[in-house]
Amino acid sequence: MSVWQFRVRPDHVEIGGKKRKPIMKDGCNEPFKGRFWCPSKRWFQKEPCPFLNRQECRNFQSMCGCL
């Protein structure tokens, strides 16, 4: 029995044993069953991230200290 994993690759998204094309090029807000993947937290969020890309997320983190 293997552990279920969610991975975002440059050319596809892996959800367990299934693959699909990514919606966002940087992996942010990839939807899965009503949740949204956050690569910074490496977990699913209830709502989409308000940042447009990962650079905005990093800038916010560096100015405020955390998400």
Rosetta constraint file for C-alpha pairs under 8 A:
AtomPair CA 4 CA 15 HARMONIC 7.62 0.50
AtomPair CA 4 CA 16 HARMONIC 4.97 0.50
AtomPair CA 5 CA 14 HARMONIC 7.59 0.50
AtomPair CA 5 CA 15 HARMONIC 6.20 0.50
AtomPair CA 5 CA 16 HARMONIC 5.16 0.50
AtomPair CA 6 CA 13 HARMONIC 7.50 0.50
AtomPair CA 6 CA 14 HARMONIC 5.67 0.50
AtomPair CA 6 CA 15 HARMONIC 4.80 0.50
AtomPair CA 6 CA 16 HARMONIC 6.29 0.50
AtomPair CA 7 CA 13 HARMONIC 5.80 0.50
AtomPair CA 7 CA 14 HARMONIC 5.02 0.50
AtomPair CA 7 CA 15 HARMONIC 6.69 0.50
AtomPair CA 8 CA 12 HARMONIC 6.49 0.50
AtomPair CA 8 CA 13 HARMONIC 4.57 0.50
AtomPair CA 8 CA 14 HARMONIC 6.36 0.50
AtomPair CA 8 CA 22 HARMONIC 7.47 0.50
AtomPair CA 8 CA 27 HARMONIC 5.85 0.50
AtomPair CA 9 CA 13 HARMONIC 5.76 0.50
AtomPair CA 9 CA 14 HARMONIC 7.66 0.50
AtomPair CA 9 CA 27 HARMONIC 7.89 0.50
AtomPair CA 10 CA 22 HARMONIC 7.90 0.50
AtomPair CA 10 CA 25 HARMONIC 7.18 0.50
AtomPair CA 10 CA 26 HARMONIC 7.81 0.50
AtomPair CA 11 CA 21 HARMONIC 6.52 0.50
AtomPair CA 11 CA 22 HARMONIC 6.95 0.50
AtomPair CA 12 CA 19 HARMONIC 6.33 0.50
AtomPair CA 12 CA 20 HARMONIC 5.46 0.50
AtomPair CA 12 CA 21 HARMONIC 4.51 0.50
AtomPair CA 12 CA 22 HARMONIC 5.37 0.50
AtomPair CA 13 CA 19 HARMONIC 5.51 0.50
AtomPair CA 13 CA 20 HARMONIC 5.32 0.50
AtomPair CA 13 CA 21 HARMONIC 5.95 0.50
AtomPair CA 13 CA 22 HARMONIC 5.53 0.50
AtomPair CA 14 CA 18 HARMONIC 5.72 0.50
AtomPair CA 14 CA 19 HARMONIC 4.58 0.50
AtomPair CA 14 CA 20 HARMONIC 6.77 0.50
AtomPair CA 15 CA 19 HARMONIC 6.19 0.50
AtomPair CA 22 CA 27 HARMONIC 7.10 0.50
AtomPair CA 22 CA 30 HARMONIC 7.13 0.50
AtomPair CA 23 CA 27 HARMONIC 7.74 0.50
AtomPair CA 23 CA 30 HARMONIC 6.43 0.50
AtomPair CA 24 CA 28 HARMONIC 6.32 0.50
AtomPair CA 24 CA 29 HARMONIC 7.22 0.50
AtomPair CA 24 CA 30 HARMONIC 6.72 0.50
AtomPair CA 26 CA 53 HARMONIC 7.00 0.50
AtomPair CA 26 CA 54 HARMONIC 6.95 0.50
AtomPair CA 27 CA 37 HARMONIC 7.62 0.50
AtomPair CA 27 CA 38 HARMONIC 7.74 0.50
AtomPair CA 27 CA 39 HARMONIC 6.66 0.50
AtomPair CA 28 CA 36 HARMONIC 7.83 0.50
AtomPair CA 28 CA 37 HARMONIC 6.16 0.50
AtomPair CA 28 CA 38 HARMONIC 5.54 0.50
AtomPair CA 28 CA 39 HARMONIC 6.15 0.50
AtomPair CA 28 CA 49 HARMONIC 7.56 0.50
AtomPair CA 28 CA 53 HARMONIC 6.99 0.50
AtomPair CA 28 CA 54 HARMONIC 7.11 0.50
AtomPair CA 29 CA 36 HARMONIC 4.69 0.50
AtomPair CA 29 CA 37 HARMONIC 4.95 0.50
AtomPair CA 29 CA 38 HARMONIC 6.08 0.50
AtomPair CA 29 CA 48 HARMONIC 5.68 0.50
AtomPair CA 29 CA 49 HARMONIC 6.36 0.50
AtomPair CA 30 CA 36 HARMONIC 5.38 0.50
AtomPair CA 30 CA 37 HARMONIC 5.09 0.50
AtomPair CA 30 CA 38 HARMONIC 7.81 0.50
AtomPair CA 31 CA 35 HARMONIC 5.66 0.50
AtomPair CA 31 CA 36 HARMONIC 4.59 0.50
AtomPair CA 31 CA 37 HARMONIC 6.42 0.50
AtomPair CA 32 CA 36 HARMONIC 6.29 0.50
AtomPair CA 32 CA 37 HARMONIC 7.63 0.50
AtomPair CA 34 CA 46 HARMONIC 7.36 0.50
AtomPair CA 35 CA 44 HARMONIC 5.81 0.50
AtomPair CA 35 CA 45 HARMONIC 5.63 0.50
AtomPair CA 35 CA 46 HARMONIC 5.14 0.50
AtomPair CA 35 CA 47 HARMONIC 6.77 0.50
AtomPair CA 35 CA 48 HARMONIC 7.84 0.50
AtomPair CA 36 CA 44 HARMONIC 5.20 0.50
AtomPair CA 36 CA 45 HARMONIC 5.14 0.50
AtomPair CA 36 CA 46 HARMONIC 6.48 0.50
AtomPair CA 36 CA 47 HARMONIC 6.50 0.50
AtomPair CA 36 CA 48 HARMONIC 5.71 0.50
AtomPair CA 36 CA 49 HARMONIC 7.87 0.50
AtomPair CA 37 CA 42 HARMONIC 7.17 0.50
AtomPair CA 37 CA 43 HARMONIC 5.90 0.50
AtomPair CA 37 CA 44 HARMONIC 4.48 0.50
AtomPair CA 37 CA 45 HARMONIC 6.31 0.50
AtomPair CA 38 CA 42 HARMONIC 5.55 0.50
AtomPair CA 38 CA 43 HARMONIC 5.64 0.50
AtomPair CA 38 CA 44 HARMONIC 5.92 0.50
AtomPair CA 38 CA 45 HARMONIC 6.78 0.50
AtomPair CA 38 CA 49 HARMONIC 7.50 0.50
AtomPair CA 39 CA 43 HARMONIC 7.00 0.50
AtomPair CA 45 CA 49 HARMONIC 7.99 0.50
AtomPair CA 51 CA 56 HARMONIC 5.84 0.50
AtomPair CA 51 CA 57 HARMONIC 6.02 0.50
AtomPair CA 52 CA 56 HARMONIC 6.64 0.50
AtomPair CA 53 CA 57 HARMONIC 6.71 0.50
AtomPair CA 54 CA 58 HARMONIC 6.16 0.50
AtomPair CA 55 CA 59 HARMONIC 6.12 0.50
AtomPair CA 56 CA 60 HARMONIC 6.20 0.50
AtomPair CA 57 CA 61 HARMONIC 6.20 0.50
AtomPair CA 58 CA 62 HARMONIC 6.10 0.50
AtomPair CA 59 CA 63 HARMONIC 6.22 0.50
AtomPair CA 60 CA 64 HARMONIC 5.93 0.50
AtomPair CA 60 CA 65 HARMONIC 7.79 0.50
AtomPair CA 60 CA 66 HARMONIC 7.81 0.50
AtomPair CA 60 CA 67 HARMONIC 7.54 0.50
AtomPair CA 61 CA 65 HARMONIC 5.04 0.50
AtomPair CA 61 CA 66 HARMONIC 4.91 0.50
AtomPair CA 61 CA 67 HARMONIC 5.91 0.50
AtomPair CA 62 CA 66 HARMONIC 7.48 0.50
